[in-house]
Amino acid sequence: MAHQHDHPHAHGHAGHSHAPDSFGLAFAVGVTLNTVFVLAELFFGYAANSLALISDAVHNFSDVIALLLAWAAGWLARKQPTEQHTYGYRRASILAALVNAGLLLIAVGAIAVEAIGRIQQPAEVAGRTVVLVAALGVLVNGATALLFMRGRHADLNIRGAYMHMAADAGVSLGVVVAALAIMLTGWLWLDPAISLCIAAIVLASGWGLARDSVNLALDGVPKGIELAGVRDYLGGLEGVTEVHDLHIWAMSTNETALTAHLVRPGGYDDSFLHGICEELSHRFRIQHATLQVEAGSDVCRLAPAEVV
């Protein structure tokens, strides 16, 4: 519903003194290392007849695509706003996280179908080759994950890249264990069984990423922010008698926006608004706040009593 008021609007920013880290070097190193490793896994996986190794290669290839998407989205998110896109392209990072989650879930299906077929018809596996290649995977994926570790809590897009790489390191370790066990016992069913374990790990990481990215895509309140806590803070401000039309949503995977109407009969000054914006950024990590202050002389159309 459109709303027109004579009340003043206040628009404040806080927490923008440092631009988000691009992680450009981390992405470049991660993409290069993982591309080379995927090619090696595919070659030696077919040579050794190891489904676990081939499954890991498919998973790693989806991760290369995921890293490229996250890298591109991070670059787009830093582009300046235009007349057509007044917020810039920040939401590209949310779309990338969503696509990344989808790629993980597709990889799960592909690995599971092939593993079930291999359980029904076990095949010989060259264990030594598998051990060597998968051990290299532990090093490659572990090193790449470390590059993204420091940004995993502040940015869902970086968290997606970190989760992909960390999961891959664990998966490669599982492949090593399976190959060693096959060499010792001769149990060929361990190869597809480990592949199913890989699928379960990928499903777990992909599902969490999908849930969080869908929430952001639907303008849900970002994880880690409680709407009730923000409302209580705004309602407890000196002179504020009511808070309504409060909305919190993600502008990108690392920037949060807020709009709210505050009823303050005594009026306001710039220091009042700047203080709110600083506190929202510091306490709740909400960097882009837009506030409408109303004196309360007439009823706002978006006040609770007027909502139909």
N, C-alpha and C positions, 0 to 999 in steps of 0.2 A: 504493500500500500504506500503510495506516495505521501509524504508529509511536508507541509509548509508551515513554518513558524517564523515569528519575528524574533525568537530567542537566538542568542549568539551561538555559533558553533566554535568549537576549539579543536584544533588538530595538533597532536604532539608526537614527536619522535624521541626515542631514547635508545641507547645501546647500539648506535650505528657508527661509533667511532672507529671500529675495526671491521673491515670487510671480511666476509666468510673466507676461510682458507680454501683455495681452489683444489688442493691435493693433486695438482697437475703432474708432478714428478711421480707420485705414488701410482696414479693411473697409468702413466706411460710405462713405468717399470712393470707394473702388474700385467698389463695387456701383452707386453713383449714376452715376458717370462712364461705366461700361461699359454700363449699361442704356440711357442716353440715346444712346450711340454705336451700340449694336446696332440700335435703332430707326432711326437715321439711315442706317446701312449697308444695312438691308433696303429702306428707301424708295428710296434713291439707286441701290442695286444693281439693283432691278427696273427703275427708270427708265432706267438706263444699259445694261441687259441684260448686266451683268457677273457671270459665275459666280464669278470670283475674289472679288468684293466680297461676294456672297451667301454664299459658302463661309466667308469671314472672319466674316461676321455670325453664322452658325450656330456657328462655333467660339467666338466671343466670347460668345454666349448660354450655351453650356455653361460658360464661365468665370464668368458671373454666378451660375449655379447653384452652381458650385464654391466661389465666394467665400462665398455664403450658407451652404453646408454647413459650410465651414471656420469661419466666424464662429459659427454655432450650436454646433458641436462645441467650440470654445474656451470658449464660455460654459458649456456643460454640464460641461466638464472642471474648472471652478473651483467647481462646486457641492459642498457639504459631503457627506461620507459619510452614509448612512442605515442603519437596521437591515437593510434589504433589500439595499442596495448598499454594502458596507462599504469599498470602495475609491472610492466616489463614482461619477462618470460619466466618469472619465478616458479610458476606452477609446473614447468617442464620437469623439475626435479621430482614432483609428486607422481607425474605420469611415468617417469623412468622407474621409480620404485615399484609402481603397480605392474609395469611390463616385466620387470625383473622377477617379481613374485610369480607371474604367470609362466615365465620360462622355467623357473624351478619346478613348478607343478607339472608342466609338460614333460620335463626330463624324468620325473618320478614315474610317470606312466610308461615311457619308453623303456626304462630300465626294468621295471616290474614285469612287463609283458615278456621281455627277452629272458629274464631270469626264470620265470615259471616254465618256459619252454625248455630251458637248459636243465632244470631239475628233472623233467620227464626223460630227457635224453642227455645224460652226463657225457662230458668229453674230456680227453686228456689235456692237461695244462702244463706248460713249461715253467715250473715254479721258480727257478733261479732268475730267469729273465723278468718275471713279474715282480719278484722281490726287489731287484735293482731299480727298475723303472718306478715302482710305487714309492720306494724310499726317496728317490729324487723328488717325487711329488710332495712328500711331506715337507721337504726343505723349501721347494718353490712356493707352495701355498702358505706355509707357515711364515715365510719371509714377507710375502705380499700382505698377509693379514696384519702383520706388525706395522706396516706402512699406514694402515687405516685405523689402527687401534685408538689413537688419541681423539679421533673425530666421531667415534661411533655413538656417543651419548647425545651429542648436540645436533646431529643431522641424520635423518632417516635414510637419505640417499647414501651417505657414507656408511651408515650402519648396514645397509644392504650389501655393499661391497665387502665390508669386513666379515659379515656372516657367511657370504659365499666362500671367501678364502679360508676362513677358520674351519668351516664344515669340510671343505675339500682336504685340508691337512689331516683331519680326523679320519675321513673316508680313505685316504691314501694309506694311512697307518693300518686301517682295517684290512686293506688289500694285502699289505705286507704280511700281516698275521695269518690271513687265509692261505696265502701261497706257502708260507713256512709249514703250516699245519698239513696242507695237502702233500708236501714233500715228505713229511714225517709219517703220515697215516695212510696216504693214498686215497683218502675220501674225496672223490671228485665233486660230490654234492656241495662241498664247502664253498666252491667258487660261485655258483648261483645263489647260495644262501647268503654269502657276504654281499652280493649284489642287491638282494632284497633289504638287507640292513642299510646299505647305502641309500636305497630309495626311501626308507623310513626316516633317515637322518635329513635327507633333502626335503621331505614332506614337512617335517617339523619346523625347519628353518623357513621354508617357503610359506607355510601357513601363517606364521606370526607376521612375516613381512607383508603378506597379502592383507591380513586383517588391519594392520596399522595404516597401510597405504590407501586402502579403500576408505577407511575412516577419514583420512585427510582429503581424499578426492570428493567426498560427500560433505565437506565443510564441517566435519565433526570437531569437537574440542580436542586439540592435540594431546597425546599421551603425556602425563606428568603435570597437567594443569587441571585444577578442580574449579569448575564454574562457581560452586557455592563459596569457595574461598575468595575468589575475585569479587563476587557480589558482596560478601561480608566486608571486605576491605573498602570497597567504594562506598557502601552504605554507612560505614563507620567514620567517614571523613567529616571533619568539622563543618557544620552547617548544612550537610546533605541530609535531606529528609526522605528521599526516595530514589531508587535506582530502577530503571526499566529499559526495555528494548536493548538488553545486554547480549552481545554476540561475540564469540571467540572462535576463530578459525585459522587455518594455516595458509599463509601466502606462498610458502615453499616448505621444503623439508627441514629448514632451519630458521624460519621466520614466522612469527605469529602476529595476528592482527586482532584488534578489539574495537568494537563500537559500543557506546552506551549513552543513555540519557540520564543526567543527574539533575534532580530537583533541589535547588539551593536558593531559597528565598532571599538571602542576603547578597546575592550576586557573586562575582568572582574576579580575580585578577590573574595576570600571567603567571605569577609565582605559584599560585594554587594549581594551575594546570600543569606547569612544568614539573612540580613536585610529584603529581600523580603519575605522569609519564615515566619519570625516573624510577619511581617505586614499582610500577608495573613491570618495567624492564628488569629491575634488580631482583624483585621478589618472585615474579611469575614468568620471567623470560618472555614477556610480551613486548615486542619492539615497536609496533606500529599501532598506536592508540588514537582513536578519533572520538572526542567527547562532545556531547551537546548539553549545555547547561541551561536549565529552565528556571525562571523565577517562581513558577507555580501559580501565576495570576490567571492562567487559563489552562484547560486540560489538554494534554498532549494526546493526539490520536492514537499513539502507540503505547499509551499507559495501560496497565493491566485491566482497568475497569472498562476500557473501550475495545478490548480484544474480543472479537466474536468467535 
